[in-house]
């Protein structure tokens, strides 16, 4: 997967199209990512020890990685990610400005 935890991304499709956020968690097997304050749904919760009142809670859900693009830290544009090998290390590279990510 070309997106890692801590990357800044822009959503390109879906109900949150155009919004930006930071990746909190990456699920490699299912090709999904969890982004703070994006793809948030309401969930009705019964009362329990943690929530004696119960009620409606906002729950962030993972979003498919194909619906987001990485924002390059150098040029600030949403870009695809390429790879280069330098000194036996595989580096991520911005396809627009050709800088290291």
C-alpha positions, 0 to 999 in steps of 0.5 A: 500500500502506498499510503502510510500512517501519518500521511496527509490525504485528500478524499477524491470520491464519496460523501466527503469528496474534497476534504483533507485529513491525516491517516490514523490507521492502515488496514493492509489486508482489506486495503482501507484506511482510517482518517480522523473526522472523515467518513463519520457515521452515527451509531445508536448505543444501548446504555452500558457501564461506559455510557450510562445514558446510551444515545447516539455516538459518532463513529469513524469508519475506514475508507477504501484507499482507492478513494484517496490521494496523497498530498505531497508535503513539498508541492502541496498537490494531490498526487500519485505515488511512485517508488525509487530505489536509492542505496538499497532503500525503496523510497516513495516519490511524488509523481508531480514534483519528483520529490521524496515523501 
